[in-house]
Amino acid sequence: MDDLFTYYTDAIMIIHENQGVRTIHTINNAFLTITGFSSEQLVGQDIATIQPDTASTLWGLIDRLCATFSNEKSSAYAECNLTMQSDKHIFAEVFVQQLEIINAVYYTVKLVDRSEHKWIEEMVMKQNVVSSVIYTSGGLMTSLRSYRSSIPYDRYKLSLKQNKEFVVEEDQARVHSFFHSLRESRQSGQITYTLRLFEERYLTTSLIHPFYNADDSFKCYAILTLAMNAIHLSKFGQAIRKQTQSFKSDMRDTDIDPAYKLRLLMVEKKLSVTQLAENTQISLTTISNIRNGKIKKPQRLTAHLIAAELGVEPCEIWGD
């Protein structure tokens, strides 16, 4: 269990209070990474003596939060700019919770560095931003936000994609090199490239800023999309879109073959037969037979599952 605590991804510290003195009982690696201290510098130390107590000092803040506890209050929260080791500055959330232990007083402290979120928030107020996203050091896409309209793509499917899949092949080396240069220089920068979102292409301009932990390890990139213009579809793509839009205006037309409706909806949602089968847990053979018109009207549950996946009612495909 000690190892589980040590390597837990959330930054957590446990404080023991005895006769009004609060000392650090244990601390995990994530907390050390954010603060820039070593375990030897912290464990066993009175938190009031680690750094001079100023308005922006983490340890003084924690000490003051713990002092607010009473029989009626067992948790505290603060959100503010803090100064870490080596005069590193972060914007953070601090959560303190008193543990219910008989004849002993312990507190858990959770620290969340939200510097990149604060930067995005401030930039959105200064510039005309289309969207924002954060890429972690582990390559995860998080905190996708749109500021003009809802995102017309499945967020879950977007999150499963590798970073390079969002850039057309001919731009990948240039974009990768640009990100690497920002990471090395610790500066923000702007780049224009072709963004790939499934079958769609967009000429995109992004502002990127790298962020680091107090121990100097790389944390993440915050990315703002400043401009995003659709690149015209091929003639085939335009025909499919026009056909789909025309079809959607009269979905209830009983003269339209249900199999044809299903195929168009699958094109619109960018779903293959295999994907539709996996998402609905319906056999591949059954999906294929419905799509090809061999099964004219599926059973009620099957029809409901397929229609729900495509964002329509069963009657809009197969009628009443």
SEMARLO-579235 format. One record per residue (C-alpha): residue number from 1; x, y, z; chain. Coordinates in steps of 0.1 Angstrom, whole numbers, plus 5000, padded with zeros to 4 digits. Example, Ala and Ser with C-alpha at 12.3 -4.5 7.8 and 13.67 -1.06 7.14 Angstrom:
BEGIN
kolkol->1; east->5123; north->4955; up->5078; vexlum->A $
kolkol->2; east->5137; north->4989; up->5071; vexlum->A $
// end
This chain:
BEGIN
kolkol->1; east->5000; north->5000; up->5000; vexlum->A $
kolkol->2; east->5029; north->5024; up->5007; vexlum->A $
kolkol->3; east->5041; north->5019; up->4971; vexlum->A $
kolkol->4; east->5005; north->5026; up->4958; vexlum->A $
kolkol->5; east->5005; north->5059; up->4977; vexlum->A $
kolkol->6; east->5040; north->5068; up->4966; vexlum->A $
kolkol->7; east->5033; north->5064; up->4929; vexlum->A $
kolkol->8; east->4997; north->5076; up->4929; vexlum->A $
kolkol->9; east->4992; north->5102; up->4902; vexlum->A $
kolkol->10; east->4974; north->5128; up->4924; vexlum->A $
kolkol->11; east->4997; north->5150; up->4944; vexlum->A $
kolkol->12; east->4990; north->5141; up->4981; vexlum->A $
kolkol->13; east->5006; north->5148; up->5014; vexlum->A $
kolkol->14; east->4997; north->5137; up->5049; vexlum->A $
kolkol->15; east->5003; north->5160; up->5079; vexlum->A $
kolkol->16; east->5003; north->5150; up->5116; vexlum->A $
kolkol->17; east->4994; north->5176; up->5142; vexlum->A $
kolkol->18; east->5007; north->5172; up->5178; vexlum->A $
kolkol->19; east->5003; north->5200; up->5204; vexlum->A $
kolkol->20; east->4996; north->5226; up->5177; vexlum->A $
kolkol->21; east->5027; north->5217; up->5156; vexlum->A $
kolkol->22; east->5019; north->5204; up->5122; vexlum->A $
kolkol->23; east->5046; north->5182; up->5106; vexlum->A $
kolkol->24; east->5048; north->5163; up->5073; vexlum->A $
kolkol->25; east->5041; north->5126; up->5080; vexlum->A $
kolkol->26; east->5044; north->5113; up->5044; vexlum->A $
kolkol->27; east->5043; north->5127; up->5009; vexlum->A $
kolkol->28; east->5040; north->5111; up->4974; vexlum->A $
kolkol->29; east->5061; north->5115; up->4943; vexlum->A $
kolkol->30; east->5035; north->5136; up->4925; vexlum->A $
kolkol->31; east->5035; north->5162; up->4953; vexlum->A $
kolkol->32; east->5073; north->5163; up->4952; vexlum->A $
kolkol->33; east->5072; north->5168; up->4914; vexlum->A $
kolkol->34; east->5048; north->5198; up->4916; vexlum->A $
kolkol->35; east->5066; north->5215; up->4945; vexlum->A $
kolkol->36; east->5102; north->5208; up->4934; vexlum->A $
kolkol->37; east->5113; north->5196; up->4969; vexlum->A $
kolkol->38; east->5128; north->5163; up->4978; vexlum->A $
kolkol->39; east->5114; north->5139; up->5004; vexlum->A $
kolkol->40; east->5144; north->5144; up->5026; vexlum->A $
kolkol->41; east->5137; north->5182; up->5027; vexlum->A $
kolkol->42; east->5101; north->5177; up->5038; vexlum->A $
kolkol->43; east->5093; north->5145; up->5057; vexlum->A $
kolkol->44; east->5093; north->5153; up->5095; vexlum->A $
kolkol->45; east->5095; north->5190; up->5090; vexlum->A $
kolkol->46; east->5072; north->5215; up->5107; vexlum->A $
kolkol->47; east->5053; north->5231; up->5078; vexlum->A $
kolkol->48; east->5055; north->5265; up->5094; vexlum->A $
kolkol->49; east->5093; north->5265; up->5091; vexlum->A $
kolkol->50; east->5099; north->5252; up->5055; vexlum->A $
kolkol->51; east->5097; north->5286; up->5038; vexlum->A $
kolkol->52; east->5092; north->5321; up->5051; vexlum->A $
kolkol->53; east->5054; north->5326; up->5054; vexlum->A $
kolkol->54; east->5042; north->5350; up->5027; vexlum->A $
kolkol->55; east->5009; north->5353; up->5009; vexlum->A $
kolkol->56; east->5021; north->5331; up->4981; vexlum->A $
kolkol->57; east->5039; north->5304; up->5001; vexlum->A $
kolkol->58; east->5023; north->5269; up->4999; vexlum->A $
kolkol->59; east->5033; north->5258; up->5034; vexlum->A $
kolkol->60; east->5020; north->5289; up->5051; vexlum->A $
kolkol->61; east->4988; north->5285; up->5032; vexlum->A $
kolkol->62; east->4984; north->5249; up->5043; vexlum->A $
kolkol->63; east->4991; north->5258; up->5079; vexlum->A $
kolkol->64; east->4965; north->5286; up->5078; vexlum->A $
kolkol->65; east->4939; north->5263; up->5063; vexlum->A $
kolkol->66; east->4945; north->5236; up->5089; vexlum->A $
kolkol->67; east->4940; north->5262; up->5116; vexlum->A $
kolkol->68; east->4905; north->5270; up->5104; vexlum->A $
kolkol->69; east->4892; north->5235; up->5113; vexlum->A $
kolkol->70; east->4867; north->5229; up->5141; vexlum->A $
kolkol->71; east->4841; north->5204; up->5152; vexlum->A $
kolkol->72; east->4818; north->5218; up->5125; vexlum->A $
kolkol->73; east->4845; north->5221; up->5098; vexlum->A $
kolkol->74; east->4867; north->5193; up->5086; vexlum->A $
kolkol->75; east->4877; north->5205; up->5051; vexlum->A $
kolkol->76; east->4892; north->5236; up->5034; vexlum->A $
kolkol->77; east->4899; north->5248; up->4999; vexlum->A $
kolkol->78; east->4920; north->5275; up->4984; vexlum->A $
kolkol->79; east->4928; north->5286; up->4948; vexlum->A $
kolkol->80; east->4956; north->5310; up->4943; vexlum->A $
kolkol->81; east->4991; north->5318; up->4929; vexlum->A $
kolkol->82; east->5018; north->5300; up->4948; vexlum->A $
kolkol->83; east->5056; north->5301; up->4949; vexlum->A $
kolkol->84; east->5073; north->5268; up->4948; vexlum->A $
kolkol->85; east->5109; north->5257; up->4953; vexlum->A $
kolkol->86; east->5135; north->5278; up->4933; vexlum->A $
kolkol->87; east->5111; north->5306; up->4931; vexlum->A $
kolkol->88; east->5088; north->5288; up->4906; vexlum->A $
kolkol->89; east->5053; north->5302; up->4903; vexlum->A $
kolkol->90; east->5022; north->5282; up->4897; vexlum->A $
kolkol->91; east->4984; north->5287; up->4899; vexlum->A $
kolkol->92; east->4970; north->5259; up->4921; vexlum->A $
kolkol->93; east->4941; north->5244; up->4939; vexlum->A $
kolkol->94; east->4947; north->5232; up->4975; vexlum->A $
kolkol->95; east->4923; north->5208; up->4992; vexlum->A $
kolkol->96; east->4928; north->5199; up->5029; vexlum->A $
kolkol->97; east->4907; north->5173; up->5047; vexlum->A $
kolkol->98; east->4910; north->5162; up->5083; vexlum->A $
kolkol->99; east->4911; north->5125; up->5088; vexlum->A $
kolkol->100; east->4888; north->5108; up->5114; vexlum->A $
kolkol->101; east->4914; north->5090; up->5136; vexlum->A $
kolkol->102; east->4908; north->5084; up->5173; vexlum->A $
kolkol->103; east->4933; north->5102; up->5196; vexlum->A $
kolkol->104; east->4953; north->5116; up->5167; vexlum->A $
kolkol->105; east->4950; north->5145; up->5143; vexlum->A $
kolkol->106; east->4960; north->5140; up->5106; vexlum->A $
kolkol->107; east->4952; north->5159; up->5075; vexlum->A $
kolkol->108; east->4954; north->5150; up->5038; vexlum->A $
kolkol->109; east->4965; north->5177; up->5015; vexlum->A $
kolkol->110; east->4958; north->5175; up->4977; vexlum->A $
kolkol->111; east->4976; north->5199; up->4954; vexlum->A $
kolkol->112; east->4965; north->5205; up->4918; vexlum->A $
kolkol->113; east->4986; north->5226; up->4895; vexlum->A $
kolkol->114; east->4962; north->5244; up->4872; vexlum->A $
kolkol->115; east->4987; north->5269; up->4856; vexlum->A $
kolkol->116; east->4979; north->5258; up->4821; vexlum->A $
kolkol->117; east->4941; north->5262; up->4827; vexlum->A $
kolkol->118; east->4947; north->5297; up->4841; vexlum->A $
kolkol->119; east->4968; north->5306; up->4810; vexlum->A $
kolkol->120; east->4940; north->5294; up->4787; vexlum->A $
kolkol->121; east->4914; north->5313; up->4807; vexlum->A $
kolkol->122; east->4934; north->5345; up->4804; vexlum->A $
kolkol->123; east->4942; north->5341; up->4767; vexlum->A $
kolkol->124; east->4906; north->5334; up->4759; vexlum->A $
kolkol->125; east->4897; north->5368; up->4773; vexlum->A $
kolkol->126; east->4924; north->5385; up->4753; vexlum->A $
kolkol->127; east->4921; north->5368; up->4719; vexlum->A $
kolkol->128; east->4894; north->5355; up->4696; vexlum->A $
kolkol->129; east->4899; north->5318; up->4704; vexlum->A $
kolkol->130; east->4881; north->5289; up->4685; vexlum->A $
kolkol->131; east->4890; north->5261; up->4709; vexlum->A $
kolkol->132; east->4915; north->5249; up->4734; vexlum->A $
kolkol->133; east->4930; north->5216; up->4745; vexlum->A $
kolkol->134; east->4958; north->5203; up->4767; vexlum->A $
kolkol->135; east->4983; north->5176; up->4757; vexlum->A $
kolkol->136; east->5000; north->5159; up->4787; vexlum->A $
kolkol->137; east->5035; north->5146; up->4788; vexlum->A $
kolkol->138; east->5021; north->5112; up->4784; vexlum->A $
kolkol->139; east->5004; north->5121; up->4751; vexlum->A $
kolkol->140; east->4969; north->5124; up->4765; vexlum->A $
kolkol->141; east->4944; north->5149; up->4751; vexlum->A $
kolkol->142; east->4925; north->5165; up->4779; vexlum->A $
kolkol->143; east->4902; north->5195; up->4786; vexlum->A $
kolkol->144; east->4890; north->5200; up->4751; vexlum->A $
kolkol->145; east->4869; north->5232; up->4750; vexlum->A $
kolkol->146; east->4851; north->5251; up->4722; vexlum->A $
kolkol->147; east->4842; north->5288; up->4725; vexlum->A $
kolkol->148; east->4820; north->5293; up->4694; vexlum->A $
kolkol->149; east->4798; north->5263; up->4690; vexlum->A $
kolkol->150; east->4795; north->5227; up->4703; vexlum->A $
kolkol->151; east->4822; north->5203; up->4690; vexlum->A $
kolkol->152; east->4806; north->5183; up->4662; vexlum->A $
kolkol->153; east->4827; north->5152; up->4669; vexlum->A $
kolkol->154; east->4826; north->5123; up->4694; vexlum->A $
kolkol->155; east->4849; north->5134; up->4722; vexlum->A $
kolkol->156; east->4856; north->5098; up->4732; vexlum->A $
kolkol->157; east->4867; north->5089; up->4697; vexlum->A $
kolkol->158; east->4889; north->5120; up->4696; vexlum->A $
kolkol->159; east->4905; north->5111; up->4729; vexlum->A $
kolkol->160; east->4915; north->5077; up->4715; vexlum->A $
kolkol->161; east->4935; north->5091; up->4686; vexlum->A $
kolkol->162; east->4973; north->5095; up->4687; vexlum->A $
kolkol->163; east->4986; north->5131; up->4685; vexlum->A $
kolkol->164; east->5000; north->5127; up->4651; vexlum->A $
kolkol->165; east->4967; north->5115; up->4637; vexlum->A $
kolkol->166; east->4954; north->5151; up->4640; vexlum->A $
kolkol->167; east->4979; north->5164; up->4615; vexlum->A $
kolkol->168; east->4981; north->5154; up->4578; vexlum->A $
kolkol->169; east->5011; north->5133; up->4570; vexlum->A $
kolkol->170; east->5029; north->5160; up->4549; vexlum->A $
kolkol->171; east->5028; north->5184; up->4580; vexlum->A $
kolkol->172; east->5037; north->5159; up->4607; vexlum->A $
kolkol->173; east->5075; north->5163; up->4607; vexlum->A $
kolkol->174; east->5073; north->5201; up->4607; vexlum->A $
kolkol->175; east->5047; north->5202; up->4635; vexlum->A $
kolkol->176; east->5066; north->5177; up->4656; vexlum->A $
kolkol->177; east->5098; north->5198; up->4652; vexlum->A $
kolkol->178; east->5079; north->5229; up->4662; vexlum->A $
kolkol->179; east->5066; north->5214; up->4694; vexlum->A $
kolkol->180; east->5100; north->5201; up->4703; vexlum->A $
kolkol->181; east->5115; north->5236; up->4698; vexlum->A $
kolkol->182; east->5089; north->5252; up->4721; vexlum->A $
kolkol->183; east->5096; north->5225; up->4747; vexlum->A $
kolkol->184; east->5134; north->5233; up->4746; vexlum->A $
kolkol->185; east->5130; north->5271; up->4745; vexlum->A $
kolkol->186; east->5102; north->5272; up->4771; vexlum->A $
kolkol->187; east->5085; north->5298; up->4749; vexlum->A $
kolkol->188; east->5051; north->5300; up->4733; vexlum->A $
kolkol->189; east->5047; north->5300; up->4695; vexlum->A $
kolkol->190; east->5022; north->5301; up->4667; vexlum->A $
kolkol->191; east->5020; north->5277; up->4638; vexlum->A $
kolkol->192; east->4997; north->5270; up->4608; vexlum->A $
kolkol->193; east->4991; north->5235; up->4596; vexlum->A $
kolkol->194; east->4964; north->5212; up->4582; vexlum->A $
kolkol->195; east->4943; north->5197; up->4609; vexlum->A $
kolkol->196; east->4928; north->5163; up->4603; vexlum->A $
kolkol->197; east->4895; north->5154; up->4620; vexlum->A $
kolkol->198; east->4884; north->5120; up->4607; vexlum->A $
kolkol->199; east->4876; north->5127; up->4570; vexlum->A $
kolkol->200; east->4876; north->5165; up->4574; vexlum->A $
kolkol->201; east->4906; north->5188; up->4568; vexlum->A $
kolkol->202; east->4910; north->5223; up->4582; vexlum->A $
kolkol->203; east->4937; north->5249; up->4577; vexlum->A $
kolkol->204; east->4944; north->5257; up->4613; vexlum->A $
kolkol->205; east->4965; north->5283; up->4632; vexlum->A $
kolkol->206; east->4974; north->5274; up->4668; vexlum->A $
kolkol->207; east->4991; north->5291; up->4697; vexlum->A $
kolkol->208; east->5010; north->5266; up->4718; vexlum->A $
kolkol->209; east->5026; north->5272; up->4753; vexlum->A $
kolkol->210; east->5046; north->5245; up->4771; vexlum->A $
kolkol->211; east->5043; north->5240; up->4809; vexlum->A $
kolkol->212; east->5067; north->5225; up->4834; vexlum->A $
kolkol->213; east->5066; north->5212; up->4870; vexlum->A $
kolkol->214; east->5086; north->5228; up->4898; vexlum->A $
kolkol->215; east->5112; north->5201; up->4895; vexlum->A $
kolkol->216; east->5118; north->5212; up->4859; vexlum->A $
kolkol->217; east->5102; north->5181; up->4843; vexlum->A $
kolkol->218; east->5079; north->5187; up->4813; vexlum->A $
kolkol->219; east->5042; north->5187; up->4822; vexlum->A $
kolkol->220; east->5021; north->5196; up->4791; vexlum->A $
kolkol->221; east->5013; north->5218; up->4762; vexlum->A $
kolkol->222; east->4983; north->5241; up->4762; vexlum->A $
kolkol->223; east->4970; north->5247; up->4727; vexlum->A $
kolkol->224; east->4947; north->5274; up->4715; vexlum->A $
kolkol->225; east->4931; north->5273; up->4681; vexlum->A $
kolkol->226; east->4930; north->5308; up->4667; vexlum->A $
kolkol->227; east->4917; north->5301; up->4632; vexlum->A $
kolkol->228; east->4902; north->5270; up->4616; vexlum->A $
kolkol->229; east->4890; north->5270; up->4580; vexlum->A $
kolkol->230; east->4875; north->5240; up->4563; vexlum->A $
kolkol->231; east->4895; north->5228; up->4532; vexlum->A $
kolkol->232; east->4871; north->5220; up->4504; vexlum->A $
kolkol->233; east->4861; north->5184; up->4501; vexlum->A $
kolkol->234; east->4868; north->5164; up->4470; vexlum->A $
kolkol->235; east->4839; north->5161; up->4444; vexlum->A $
kolkol->236; east->4830; north->5127; up->4459; vexlum->A $
kolkol->237; east->4830; north->5142; up->4494; vexlum->A $
kolkol->238; east->4808; north->5171; up->4483; vexlum->A $
kolkol->239; east->4784; north->5147; up->4466; vexlum->A $
kolkol->240; east->4781; north->5126; up->4497; vexlum->A $
kolkol->241; east->4774; north->5156; up->4519; vexlum->A $
kolkol->242; east->4749; north->5171; up->4495; vexlum->A $
kolkol->243; east->4731; north->5138; up->4492; vexlum->A $
kolkol->244; east->4730; north->5133; up->4530; vexlum->A $
kolkol->245; east->4717; north->5168; up->4536; vexlum->A $
kolkol->246; east->4690; north->5164; up->4510; vexlum->A $
kolkol->247; east->4680; north->5130; up->4524; vexlum->A $
kolkol->248; east->4678; north->5143; up->4560; vexlum->A $
kolkol->249; east->4653; north->5170; up->4550; vexlum->A $
kolkol->250; east->4628; north->5142; up->4543; vexlum->A $
kolkol->251; east->4638; north->5113; up->4565; vexlum->A $
kolkol->252; east->4602; north->5101; up->4568; vexlum->A $
kolkol->253; east->4597; north->5096; up->4531; vexlum->A $
kolkol->254; east->4585; north->5060; up->4529; vexlum->A $
kolkol->255; east->4596; north->5058; up->4493; vexlum->A $
kolkol->256; east->4632; north->5059; up->4503; vexlum->A $
kolkol->257; east->4647; north->5024; up->4508; vexlum->A $
kolkol->258; east->4656; north->5019; up->4545; vexlum->A $
kolkol->259; east->4689; north->5002; up->4536; vexlum->A $
kolkol->260; east->4697; north->5034; up->4516; vexlum->A $
kolkol->261; east->4689; north->5056; up->4546; vexlum->A $
kolkol->262; east->4710; north->5034; up->4568; vexlum->A $
kolkol->263; east->4740; north->5036; up->4545; vexlum->A $
kolkol->264; east->4738; north->5074; up->4542; vexlum->A $
kolkol->265; east->4735; north->5078; up->4580; vexlum->A $
kolkol->266; east->4766; north->5056; up->4584; vexlum->A $
kolkol->267; east->4785; north->5078; up->4559; vexlum->A $
kolkol->268; east->4774; north->5109; up->4578; vexlum->A $
kolkol->269; east->4785; north->5095; up->4612; vexlum->A $
kolkol->270; east->4817; north->5081; up->4596; vexlum->A $
kolkol->271; east->4808; north->5046; up->4609; vexlum->A $
kolkol->272; east->4819; north->5014; up->4591; vexlum->A $
kolkol->273; east->4799; north->4982; up->4594; vexlum->A $
kolkol->274; east->4825; north->4968; up->4618; vexlum->A $
kolkol->275; east->4824; north->4999; up->4640; vexlum->A $
kolkol->276; east->4786; north->4999; up->4641; vexlum->A $
kolkol->277; east->4786; north->4962; up->4651; vexlum->A $
kolkol->278; east->4811; north->4968; up->4678; vexlum->A $
kolkol->279; east->4793; north->4998; up->4692; vexlum->A $
kolkol->280; east->4759; north->4981; up->4693; vexlum->A $
kolkol->281; east->4771; north->4946; up->4701; vexlum->A $
kolkol->282; east->4751; north->4933; up->4672; vexlum->A $
kolkol->283; east->4767; north->4907; up->4650; vexlum->A $
kolkol->284; east->4786; north->4918; up->4620; vexlum->A $
kolkol->285; east->4765; north->4895; up->4598; vexlum->A $
kolkol->286; east->4732; north->4910; up->4610; vexlum->A $
kolkol->287; east->4745; north->4946; up->4604; vexlum->A $
kolkol->288; east->4757; north->4937; up->4569; vexlum->A $
kolkol->289; east->4724; north->4921; up->4560; vexlum->A $
kolkol->290; east->4704; north->4951; up->4573; vexlum->A $
kolkol->291; east->4727; north->4975; up->4554; vexlum->A $
kolkol->292; east->4725; north->4955; up->4522; vexlum->A $
kolkol->293; east->4687; north->4952; up->4524; vexlum->A $
kolkol->294; east->4686; north->4915; up->4530; vexlum->A $
kolkol->295; east->4668; north->4922; up->4563; vexlum->A $
kolkol->296; east->4641; north->4946; up->4554; vexlum->A $
kolkol->297; east->4631; north->4955; up->4590; vexlum->A $
kolkol->298; east->4651; north->4943; up->4620; vexlum->A $
kolkol->299; east->4637; north->4933; up->4653; vexlum->A $
kolkol->300; east->4627; north->4961; up->4676; vexlum->A $
kolkol->301; east->4657; north->4960; up->4700; vexlum->A $
kolkol->302; east->4681; north->4957; up->4671; vexlum->A $
kolkol->303; east->4665; north->4987; up->4653; vexlum->A $
kolkol->304; east->4666; north->5007; up->4685; vexlum->A $
kolkol->305; east->4703; north->5000; up->4691; vexlum->A $
kolkol->306; east->4712; north->5009; up->4655; vexlum->A $
kolkol->307; east->4691; north->5041; up->4654; vexlum->A $
kolkol->308; east->4704; north->5053; up->4688; vexlum->A $
kolkol->309; east->4740; north->5049; up->4676; vexlum->A $
kolkol->310; east->4732; north->5070; up->4645; vexlum->A $
kolkol->311; east->4713; north->5096; up->4665; vexlum->A $
kolkol->312; east->4678; north->5091; up->4650; vexlum->A $
kolkol->313; east->4646; north->5073; up->4659; vexlum->A $
kolkol->314; east->4640; north->5037; up->4645; vexlum->A $
kolkol->315; east->4609; north->5050; up->4626; vexlum->A $
kolkol->316; east->4630; north->5075; up->4607; vexlum->A $
kolkol->317; east->4648; north->5046; up->4591; vexlum->A $
kolkol->318; east->4623; north->5018; up->4589; vexlum->A $
kolkol->319; east->4590; north->5036; up->4593; vexlum->A $
kolkol->320; east->4563; north->5028; up->4619; vexlum->A $
// end
